Amino acid sequence: MRYILMPLYRVWFYILMGVPIIIMFPLLVLLTISEKTYHLFFKVARFWSAIIIYGMGFWPVIKRAQPMKKNQSYMLVANHTSMTDIMMMLLISKNPFVFVGKKELSKIPVFGFFYKRTCILVDRKNPRSRKEVFDRARQRMQDGVGICIFPEGGVSDDLNVVLDPFKDGAFRLAIEHQIPLLPVTLYDNKKRFPFHFWGGSPGIMRAETHAPIETVGMKVMEDKARFRESVRNIILHSLEKA
C-alpha cells in the first residue's frame, strides 16, 4: 500500500507548493519588483507555508525559549533534513528574513522563479559564489532583513547521520554584523517528509527555538570556530534527547 500511496503523497506536496503560487502569481511578481516590498512578500510566503504544512497533514508544534524581538534582525540557523524545513522556518519567524540556499532549487518549476528572486543563491561549483553570497547577505542585513542558513551545507546521503559538521558562513556573518544568532532545532521534518522517496507520514512536526546568542563583542578570527561548535552542540544535544 505504501508503494501506491507515497508517490501520490509526493505529488500532492508539489501541488500544494505550485498551485497557490500560480493563483497568486501577479501579486507575487508585484511584491518582488523591489526589495522595499519584501516584508509584504514575506507575509504571503508565511501563508503559503501554512497551506503546505497543514495541507500535508502536519501539525506544527513550536516551542520557544523566548519570543523573537519585533523589528530585530536575526541570523537563523537550523538542522537540514527535508524540503519542509523551508516552510517550517517561515512559520517559526514573523520577522522577515531571506534564505541562503543552493542554486539547484531555482530549477524547480514555478517555485524556482520566486526562489531565485528572493533568496541568496549559492553555486557550489563556482568559487566566486561564496564572496557574492557574503556581499549579498551584508546588503540585506543592512536593509534590516534577517538571514536564514542551514549551516550543514546540504543534506547527508547517510540517513544515520544526526547532524553534519557546520560551515562557517552563518557565524562569520552574525559576528561581522553583531546581530543575534537564533539556533533552531527541527525534530520531526526528517520523519515526516524526508528526501528518501518512500518515507514520510502526516503527524506532529515539532520545532524549538533556543535562546538567542548575542554576538556583540565577538571577533571573527578569535571567536568564530568556538561560536560555530557551541551552536552545533545546542542543536545536536536537542536532537539526541528527542
N, C-alpha and C positions, 0 to 999 in steps of 0.2 A: 504493500500500500504506500509506503514511504517513497518508493521509486516512481509512483504515479503523482503523488501529492506535492513532493518537493519541487519538481520543475514548475508546477502551477503556482506554488508559493513564491518562487523566484520571479516568475513573470509578473505576478501581482505586485511585487515590490517595485519593479521598473514602471509598471502602470501608475502606481501611486507617486513615483518620482516625476514621471513625464507629463501626465495629464494636467495637474494643477499649473505646471509651468506653461503649457500650451494655452490654457484658458487665460492665464494672467500675462501672457507674453507682451502685449502692448504696454501694460503698466510696468512690467519689469524692465523693459527697454528704456522707458522714460526715466525710471529711478536709477539706472546705471549710466546715464549720459554724463553725469557729473558726480564727483566724489562728495560734493556738498549734500547730496540727497541719499548718501549711503545709509544714514541712520533709519530712513524710511524703508529702504530696501531690506535692511536687517530685520525689521519688524515683520515684513512679508515673509522673509526666509524662515523666521521662527514659526510662523503659522504653517508654512509648507512642511516644516519638520514635524510638527504635531500631527498633520494629516498622515504622514508616512508612519510615524511611530504607533499611533493609535490604530491606523488602518491595517497594520500588520498584526495587530493583536497583542502589542507590547504595552505594558503598564509601567511607565517610568516612576521610580521612587528615588527622589534626590535628597540626600542627607547633606546638610551644610554645617560646617564648623562655625561659620559666621556669615551673615549676609554680605554680599558684594556692595561696596560703596557706590552710590549713584554718581555718574559722570566721572568715575575713576577708570583709567586705562589699566588693564592687567595683561600680563603675559600668562596665558593659559597653557598648561602642558598636561597631557594625559596619555595613558597607555593606548595602543592602537591595535585592534584585533578584528574590526568589522567595518563595513561600509556605513553601518548605522552610527558609528562614532561621530560622524559629521552632524547628524541630526540631533543626537543627544547633547553635544556641546552647544548647539544652537538653543536647545531648550534650557540648558543649565544657566546660561548667561543672558541677562537682559541688557547688559552693557555691550554696545556694538564692538565687534572685533572682526578681523579678517583672518582667513586660514592661510597658512603657508603649506602648500601641498604639491604633490608630484604632478608634473606636466601631463602625464598619461591620462589623467581623469578628464582632461579637457576634450578628449576624443569621444566621450560618452554622448550619444545623440541628445539634443535638447538641453540636458543638464550641463554639458560641457560648454555650451555657448555662454552661459552666465557664470560658470565657474571661472573661466579664463578672464572674464570682465571684472570680476570682483575679488578674486583671490590672488595671492602672490605665488607664482608657479616656479617650481624647481625642476630644472633639466639636469638629471644626474649625469648625463653623458657629456655635458658642457662644463668645463672647468670654470668658465667665467660666470656661470649661472649663480654661483654662491655669492659673489660680490654684488650682483644685481639684486639678489634676494635681500641682502642686508641693506642696500641703498633704498629699496622699495619699502621695506619694513620700517626703516627710520622715518621715511616720509609720512607713512600712515600714522605712526605713533606721535609725530609732531602735529598731526591733524586731530589728535585726541582719540584715536581709534586703537583698541587693543589688538593683540596678535594671539592666534592660537596655533601651536605647533605640536605635532606628535613626535617627540624627540627620539624615538626609536629609529626614525627614518624610513620606516616601511613595516610590513608585516612578515614575520618569520614563516618560512615554509615548514618549519618543525612545529607541529601542533602541541608538543610537550613544553615548549619554551613559555615560561610565565611572563618574562619581561626582558627584552633585549637591552644591551647597553645603550645609554643615551648619547646623542651627539651634542656638540657644544652650542649650536646656534642660538637656541632659545635663551640660554643662560647668559651668554655674552650680550645679547640684545637687552635683556632685562637689566643687567648691570650698567651697561652703557647709558641707558635712558633712565636709570634709577626708578623704575616702576616696579610695583609689587608683582611677584610671581604666584600664581594660584595653581597648586597641584590638584589634579582631578583623577580619581580612580573610577574606571568604568568596569563594573564587576561582571555583568551578565551579557554584554554585547557579543562576545565570542560564542557563548552558549546559544543565544537567541538567533543570531544571524551571522555565522562565521563565513569566511571566504571559501571554506570547504563546502562544495556544492550540496552535498547530501545531508548537511547538518542544519539545525535550527528548529525553532518552535515558538509559538506565542507564549507569553508569560510575563512575569515581573522583570523589569530591567532596572537594576539598581546602579546608582552613581553616588559618589561622595566628593564634595569639595572640601579640601583640607584648609587649615588656616593659611591665609596669605603670608608669604615670606617677603619682608621688606628688603630692598637692595640698597637703600641709602647708606653710603659709606663704603660699599664693597668696591673692589678694584678688579678689573678683568683678569690681569695676569696673576694676581695673588689669590683670588677667591673663586674663579670660575670652576675649576675642577672639583673643589670641595663642595661648592654650591650644587653642581650637577649631580654628584653622587648622593648628597643628602636628600635631594628631591626624589631621585630614583628609589632610594631606600624607603621613603614615605609610601610611595605607590606600591613598591614590591611587598612590603610588610602587610599592607592593607589587602593585597591580592592573596597572599599566603594565609591570612587569617580568615578570609571569607569562606 
